[in-house]
Amino acid sequence: MKGFVFQIPASSYCCSVVRSKAAITEIDQPMKAVKKENLPSKICAHCLRPFTWRKKWEKVWSEVKYCSDRCRNCKNSPNS
């Protein structure tokens, strides 16, 4: 059996998937990156510093008021 290679014709593959050229370009293209300067920003309600959008805030961006957990936990104290 040494040196024996078993070949299956391409037409008989059970899992072959044929995709159009348009489908390949839509699916296989990487997402375009967004530059940091183009991300939305807000002003922190506690420290009054600007902060930018983060991926973890994607679904709740309209509710985000504080730039960090530290500012969120100090929300009742006066500005430092």
C-alpha positions, 0 to 999 in steps of 0.5 A, a space after each residue: 500500500 505504500 505510495 498508493 493515492 486514492 483519488 475521488 473525482 471532483 464531481 462526486 464530492 458530497 460536501 461541495 458547495 458552488 457559490 457565485 462570484 458575487 456571493 463569494 465577494 460579499 461573504 469573504 470580504 473582511 469588514 471595513 474598519 472604522 477609524 477611531 476619530 470617526 467613532 461617536 463620542 459623549 461627555 461623561 456626566 461625572 468627570 466631564 471628559 469626552 469618551 468614545 464609543 466602545 464595541 461593548 456599548 453597541 446595543 446600549 449606547 443611547 443609555 451610556 452616561 459615564 466613561 468608566 465604572 469609577 465614574 458610574 460608582 461616584 455619580 452621587 458625589 460632586 465633580 472631582 
